[in-house]
Amino acid sequence: ERVREVAARHAIEYGGFLSNHATHGIVALAMLDAPATLIDEFVGGYAHRLETKEEPPPADGLGLTHAIERLRGRRLEFGTLVALMEKELAALRSDAARGAARGAAAGAAAASERGHEDVAGKAQRPAPLEVLIRRMLRSDLLGTGGTSGAAFHPLIHLGLGWHFSNDTMVVEGLAYAVHSHLDMGAPAGSSAWTGVPPPPPPPPAPA
């Protein structure tokens, strides 16, 4: 709850390019079983340098895919990306709830016919948060010809959010990865860039 509160109030960056590590500090202190008073003291001492989060402009029907393609690597409209990803996550949760309800009804009907519940036949569906992460990281939306900018802060943010099942940090991490994407030269969808330089050409054959 403290993470959501801080994330809702403060921008992901301050001073032009410095990354906000307030939520990371909260998570680290919580892992050390620090009392709430110490976490509040940390936030109070750290927050004075942070900038207030600006409200994102209206999306005007803008879809997530189009927004990512338009904003990837431009370091603009972080709030718009967060809002659209939150909307996408909400839609995934709604779909999952409908699917679970249909599955439960079908399972109850089948169990009634058989006289017992088929536990082994139940399909394990990935959680909506996991679906969102997979969809973003396995597609070209983040750009396969580049890497996470901002000193890998977006991936650290994403990893902490996933580890602690914190929607706010996951969504911010994914949005920050789009916002600060660094193009490394290969077109999206290309496997031409691997991060490993090509081997030197063989020496010329002796005359």
C-alpha positions as a printed NumPy array, in Angstrom:
array([[  0.   ,   0.   ,   0.   ],
       [  2.871,   2.384,   0.778],
       [  4.375,   1.634,  -2.65 ],
       [  1.109,   2.518,  -4.396],
       [  0.796,   5.707,  -2.378],
       [  4.317,   6.889,  -3.249],
       [  3.999,   5.852,  -6.9  ],
       [  0.7  ,   7.729,  -7.22 ],
       [  2.232,  10.94 ,  -5.846],
       [  5.714,  11.12 ,  -7.385],
       [  7.086,  11.012, -10.928],
       [  9.288,   8.106, -12.049],
       [ 12.186,  10.529, -12.66 ],
       [ 13.417,  13.782, -11.158],
       [ 16.078,  16.344, -11.981],
       [ 15.668,  15.682, -15.694],
       [ 16.976,  12.116, -15.855],
       [ 17.494,  10.664, -12.356],
       [ 15.402,   7.58 , -11.524],
       [ 13.082,   7.565,  -8.541],
       [ 14.179,   4.777,  -6.158],
       [ 11.655,   5.464,  -3.404],
       [  9.626,   2.312,  -4.033],
       [ 12.82 ,   0.233,  -4.161],
       [ 13.81 ,   1.547,  -0.743],
       [ 10.368,   0.716,   0.659],
       [ 10.585,  -2.839,  -0.685],
       [ 14.14 ,  -3.306,   0.656],
       [ 13.187,  -2.095,   4.13 ],
       [ 10.069,  -4.279,   4.155],
       [ 12.226,  -7.31 ,   3.258],
       [ 14.391,  -6.466,   6.288],
       [ 11.259,  -6.391,   8.471],
       [ 11.805,  -2.706,   9.203],
       [  9.048,  -1.071,  11.286],
       [  6.57 ,   1.219,   9.533],
       [  8.067,   4.215,  11.336],
       [ 11.465,   3.596,   9.725],
       [  9.879,   3.237,   6.275],
       [  8.018,   6.517,   6.809],
       [ 11.267,   8.173,   7.887],
       [ 13.012,   6.945,   4.719],
       [ 10.206,   8.161,   2.468],
       [ 10.119,  11.528,   4.201],
       [ 13.878,  11.979,   3.787],
       [ 13.913,  10.843,   0.17 ],
       [ 10.729,  12.418,  -1.174],
       [ 11.891,  16.035,  -0.906],
       [ 14.008,  15.57 ,  -4.045],
       [ 11.209,  13.993,  -6.085],
       [  8.838,  15.697,  -8.482],
       [  5.048,  15.568,  -8.357],
       [  3.492,  13.224, -10.864],
       [  1.58 ,  15.013, -13.605],
       [ -1.822,  13.801, -14.711],
       [ -1.595,  12.09 , -18.127],
       [ -3.377,  13.772, -21.028],
       [ -6.607,  12.125, -22.225],
       [ -5.866,   9.059, -24.348],
       [ -8.588,   9.997, -26.87 ],
       [ -9.186,   6.379, -27.812],
       [ -5.474,   5.721, -28.277],
       [ -4.695,   2.008, -28.106],
       [ -1.757,   0.611, -26.15 ],
       [  0.017,  -0.82 , -29.204],
       [ -0.231,   2.452, -31.123],
       [  0.917,   4.466, -28.092],
       [  3.953,   2.228, -27.616],
       [  4.912,   2.485, -31.274],
       [  4.561,   6.271, -31.114],
       [  6.299,   6.849, -27.784],
       [  8.95 ,   4.099, -27.584],
       [ 12.302,   5.611, -26.652],
       [ 11.082,   9.215, -26.883],
       [ 10.997,   9.752, -23.088],
       [  7.587,  11.401, -23.332],
       [  4.118,  10.83 , -21.82 ],
       [  5.1  ,   8.257, -19.212],
       [  1.724,   8.782, -17.514],
       [ -0.114,   7.971, -20.735],
       [  1.736,   4.666, -21.039],
       [  0.979,   3.79 , -17.407],
       [ -2.722,   4.623, -17.829],
       [ -3.033,   2.507, -20.973],
       [ -1.22 ,  -0.448, -19.401],
       [ -3.457,  -0.229, -16.33 ],
       [ -6.446,  -0.29 , -18.683],
       [ -4.996,  -3.332, -20.463],
       [ -4.445,  -5.117, -17.134],
       [ -8.009,  -4.351, -16.062],
       [ -9.302,  -5.826, -19.339],
       [ -7.193,  -8.96 , -18.816],
       [ -8.579,  -9.312, -15.294],
       [-12.123,  -8.937, -16.59 ],
       [-11.531, -11.597, -19.25 ],
       [ -9.978, -13.912, -16.655],
       [-12.955, -13.486, -14.316],
       [-15.419, -14.279, -17.108],
       [-13.324, -17.285, -18.141],
       [-13.156, -18.539, -14.557],
       [-16.919, -18.193, -14.175],
       [-17.555, -20.111, -17.41 ],
       [-15.04 , -22.77 , -16.366],
       [-16.624, -23.142, -12.941],
       [-20.086, -23.516, -14.437],
       [-18.88 , -26.078, -16.974],
       [-16.957, -27.945, -14.27 ],
       [-19.993, -28.049, -11.977],
       [-22.156, -29.383, -14.792],
       [-19.594, -32.05 , -15.689],
       [-19.152, -33.014, -12.02 ],
       [-22.901, -33.347, -11.657],
       [-22.99 , -35.771, -14.566],
       [-20.027, -37.818, -13.274],
       [-20.912, -37.554,  -9.627],
       [-17.464, -36.182,  -8.692],
       [-15.174, -33.245,  -9.514],
       [-12.414, -33.815, -12.09 ],
       [ -9.569, -31.991, -10.311],
       [ -6.916, -33.314, -12.712],
       [ -8.791, -31.857, -15.668],
       [ -8.659, -28.288, -14.389],
       [ -6.492, -26.048, -16.573],
       [ -4.111, -23.692, -14.774],
       [ -4.384, -20.294, -16.429],
       [ -1.62 , -17.707, -16.04 ],
       [ -2.56 , -14.723, -13.895],
       [ -3.475, -11.497, -15.757],
       [ -0.332,  -9.768, -14.461],
       [  1.808, -12.561, -15.918],
       [ -0.109, -12.401, -19.208],
       [  0.612,  -8.667, -19.482],
       [  4.331,  -9.146, -18.831],
       [  4.607, -12.   , -21.323],
       [  2.687, -10.076, -23.954],
       [  4.996,  -7.089, -23.598],
       [  8.309,  -8.93 , -23.404],
       [  7.614, -11.53 , -26.106],
       [  6.339,  -9.09 , -28.699],
       [  7.994,  -6.366, -30.731],
       [  6.314,  -3.709, -28.604],
       [  9.423,  -3.051, -26.533],
       [ 11.618,  -3.218, -29.621],
       [ 13.779,  -6.272, -30.146],
       [ 16.604,  -4.206, -31.587],
       [ 17.405,  -2.384, -28.377],
       [ 17.585,  -2.508, -24.608],
       [ 16.239,  -0.9  , -21.469],
       [ 17.622,   2.578, -20.891],
       [ 17.786,   4.509, -17.602],
       [ 20.552,   2.199, -16.301],
       [ 18.187,  -0.803, -16.464],
       [ 15.997,   0.833, -13.833],
       [ 12.805,  -0.21 , -15.718],
       [ 13.763,  -3.896, -15.529],
       [ 14.725,  -3.605, -11.838],
       [ 11.365,  -1.944, -11.178],
       [  9.555,  -4.646, -13.161],
       [ 11.413,  -7.473, -11.425],
       [ 10.65 ,  -6.184,  -7.925],
       [  7.021,  -5.667,  -8.87 ],
       [  6.704,  -9.195, -10.221],
       [  8.487, -10.729,  -7.222],
       [  6.092,  -9.039,  -4.802],
       [  2.994,  -9.25 ,  -7.071],
       [  2.747,  -5.462,  -7.016],
       [  0.657,  -4.265,  -9.949],
       [  1.816,  -0.668,  -9.629],
       [  5.515,  -1.486,  -9.966],
       [  4.966,  -3.982, -12.79 ],
       [  2.958,  -1.483, -14.84 ],
       [  5.436,   1.322, -14.122],
       [  8.384,  -0.925, -15.02 ],
       [  6.872,  -1.888, -18.37 ],
       [  5.893,   1.703, -19.139],
       [  9.367,   2.932, -18.15 ],
       [ 10.946,   0.318, -20.445],
       [  8.994,   1.788, -23.364],
       [  9.626,   5.368, -22.252],
       [ 13.416,   4.916, -21.965],
       [ 14.015,   2.295, -24.655],
       [ 17.403,   2.559, -26.351],
       [ 17.522,   1.6  , -29.999],
       [ 20.611,  -0.467, -30.774],
       [ 20.309,  -0.314, -34.532],
       [ 18.407,  -3.462, -35.581],
       [ 14.785,  -3.095, -36.752],
       [ 11.993,  -4.396, -34.548],
       [ 11.387,  -8.083, -35.144],
       [ 14.943,  -8.602, -36.342],
       [ 17.405, -10.945, -34.702],
       [ 20.328,  -9.256, -36.424],
       [ 21.527,  -7.596, -33.234],
       [ 22.567, -10.076, -30.552],
       [ 24.805,  -7.949, -28.364],
       [ 27.876,  -9.889, -29.499],
       [ 30.176,  -8.281, -32.091],
       [ 30.717, -10.3  , -35.265],
       [ 33.944, -12.278, -35.505],
       [ 36.818, -10.632, -37.374],
       [ 37.24 , -11.62 , -41.038],
       [ 39.7  , -14.436, -41.711],
       [ 43.214, -13.396, -42.667],
       [ 43.944, -13.318, -46.389],
       [ 45.294, -16.538, -47.877],
       [ 49.078, -16.532, -48.436],
       [ 50.139, -15.686, -51.97 ]])
